[in-house]
Amino acid sequence: MNLREKKMLENLKILKSDFSVVAVKAEFEAEGTRTEELLRLLEIVHKSGLNFALKIGGCEAIRDLIESKLYGCNHVIAPMIESVYGLTKYINAIDQIYGKEKILCKFLFNLETASCFDNKNEIFNKAHGKLSGVVFGRVDYCGSKNKNRDFINGDSITEDIITIAKMAKSRNLELVVGGGVSLNAIPALKRIKQTYLTRFETRKIIFSSKALTKKNLDIGLLRAVEFELDWLKNKQEFYYHIYKEDNIRIKMLEKRWKNLIDLKKIR
């Protein structure tokens, strides 16, 4: 663990103790997290005592599910579920890879399109008793309705989430809200919580809904941004060192190659 990773670890400990943070998230989907990155992040998360959530690449991403089991993920999220057929594929894939051990992990699906919202009744009926919960992805949901991010905290989107909150609560499914979560999202999240809310998340940090009772939640959200920024810098530094580690040998071989070419020209 390097110095930046130690700083990230201390940040996570504070987020856990003071701001009701419960997990850290990585994505094989939009983030394209590589295995070596995942392992470095897992070390930090495990030492912090937090849970680890992984967003896989699709409803039937078998390889991703195998890795989620191998690395001991606590939460697994499948993106872009738009039909009961897609959800069925996800459930079958979980059964195939986890079998009886699926009780050791929570499996959720992403509701992030208007199509999924339109098919919500049959999707939620199928999820009941089979999955742990639903993640409402606000950014993609707005995009699917041809709206930009300015609408994320508006009444229309919040009302749709409240509709989903009622459905999730009645079916004993957890509800997580993500997408554009920042200081401006707090009023909308508090309004959703009045109906039902389990957790909310930034790109990397997952808060319990209890965090909404914290008077200094703004500091917690700033710390979440700091963690993500440190993570990106750490990743950049990691690959930069790999990029430059062979520079000396490359220059030596280029010089040798040039000398051999010149020698051949003389002869």
Order of alpha helices (4+ residues) and beta strands (2+ residues): alpha-beta-alpha-beta-alpha-beta-alpha-beta-alpha-alpha-beta-alpha-alpha-beta-alpha-beta-beta-alpha-alpha
